[in-house]
């Protein structure tokens, strides 16, 4: 059987020897932790709830990336990879919905008790997160498995959320309007919530990225 290129530097004679999908999600996991670290520092320095909200979202996305790694590893020998992927995709989505509920609660608290926010730090932190989100997007397998779809929703949600926080930082910097911070947090909830529900309502998918050339 000819070797198939599954990932940069990864060649396998058969799908049973393929760890490329696991590696992809591993790299996504590491980038997710880096984004969370940047936003943690940004929140500590700026006081931005939007950054804190996105950091909580990103930390849960790191759990989703670990789930994706686990699923990618298990489907190598699983008899029915499609249903297995769907089941864990729903677990991942449910975790994300819980995070959104927490962010909503924190945002409404900020409307009642506004706090000063450093626009420059918020803007820089969110901008770095967007750049790393783009890197994560490039790592997602180019297939249509439930695992890949779930990870794509998480990454796109991160990217849109970081973009919203970036816009809020710019607005606060130039206008001093502090309510832009909780408003942007609720926008993050709306965007990520929509993408998550859409993911959970998608029809079942089957297959594995191992065995697909890129």
Secondary structure, 3 states (H helix, E strand, C coil): CCCEEEECCEEECCHHHCCHHHHHHHHHHHHHHHHHHHHHHHHHHHCCHHHHHHHHHHHHHHHHHHHHHHHHHHCCCCCCHHHHHHHHHHHHHHHHHHHHHHHHHHHHHHHHCCCCCCHHHHHHHHHHHHHHHHHHHHHCCCCCCHHHHHHHHHHHHHHHHHHHHHHHHHHHHHHCCCHHHHHHHHHHHHHHHHHHHHHHHCCCCCCCCCCCCC
